[in-house]
């Protein structure tokens, strides 16, 4: 029994589609595999001053600002996450990447257009029959590029990796933002502490000046003692406006990070507050854990994956492109017969296109993307090295600054005792005023250095948190992947 031609054509078309679908399981170009990085087994810097290499407290690291137990800082961090403009821009970039992934994925599906038309025409009696003619049509046109060699799939793979890279970029922005908020907050508290030191010393030096002036007026001391006392007093007084300026600038920088106008924190940070104290212990983990957590390293790895997929997309242009266009619809000369079985019309026209004479351009494009892949690999390796350097530097700075702070504390206590004793001896006429002057200058300098060191210890801890990649996995993350 003979098979009708139309049926044979349909069978062959279906067989062709089935064959091409099977062939489409493979994708040309390199398959991506994450590069192997041999991280050191342990940190070179000595883990001192409360540091330990035991397993990292992931929850504590994700919300490290709470370990400082400063409610004002916690409030500022939450406000920054909500209102910071750089973070808002990073969120928009993630939405853009997600939309681009959707556009790339749509290329895998057929495109279908609905059509409909109705026409009325009449030929002239001098050139034709003069009869009127109606034509009604409705249907669907479809086109499907069969991704035989995986070019479209590689593009989708690249778009997916770009989306993941943009999410890591968002987290990297978040890590940097939280660190900058805390560092600027510590700066503001430091200026307040230095102002307190300067004003306290100013009061002491005013009393010393009063003693020197009284002794001069009574003839017990010379004019030089009074002049030196006034010199010391006014020098301290002159340092206060500069510190007040630094305080206001730190507040304004902090307001900018919060997405607020300058002056927003004038009242909120009007009174002096303590510099946040560091926790007693901190587990920093091992280098491999840090590399897995650092958003900038993760972003560089995803960018490498995206560029590897683009090499495959460029390679697919060397091979033929298969398309399966077709249409199905209804055509009738009268509206009442449009939906009858006899009005059905369809067409299927498989096609192939092959850039045979453009291969030099295609191979050049492949070489371009291969070179970009090498650059992405170099950036990834550089990000790994930079991450390890950041942590090593932060570990050294944190532990060594604690040693410096300890020495400054002892020196400051000794200077305070020396200043008090020298003032008592001078008031009794048992010592020269130069001893008083040296003691008071040393006290002011050491107390100021101690305040700076206290802030530097905390700041170095904040830099260590940032270097470890802390702050990007809070319980309520500001960004969530949409469900597919």
Buried (B, 14 or more C-beta within 10 A) or exposed (E): EEEEEEEEEEEEBEEBBEEBEEEBEEBBBBEBEEEEBEBEEEBEBEBBBBBEBEEBBEEBBBBBBBBBEBEBBBEBBBBBBEEBEBBEEBBEBBEEBBEBBEEBBEBBEEEEEEEEEEEEEEEEEEEEEEEEEEEBBBBEBBBBBBBBBBBBBBBBBBBBBBBBBBBBBBBBBBBBBBBBBBBBBBBBBBBBBBBBBBEBBBEBBEEBBEBBBEBBEEEEBEEEBBEBBBEBBEEBBEBBEEBBEBBBBBBBBBBBBBBBEBEBBEEEBEEEBEBBBBEEEBBBBBBEBBBEBBBBBBBBBBBBBBBBBBBBBBBBBBBEBBEBBBBEBBBBEEEEBBEEEEBEEEEBEBEEEEEEEEEEEBBEBBEEBBEBBEEBBEBBBEBBEBBBEBBBBBBBBBBBBBEBBEEBBEBBEEBBEBBEBBBEBBBEEEBEBEBBBBBBBBBBBBBBBBBBBBBBBBBBBBBBBBBBBBBBBBEEBBBEEEEE
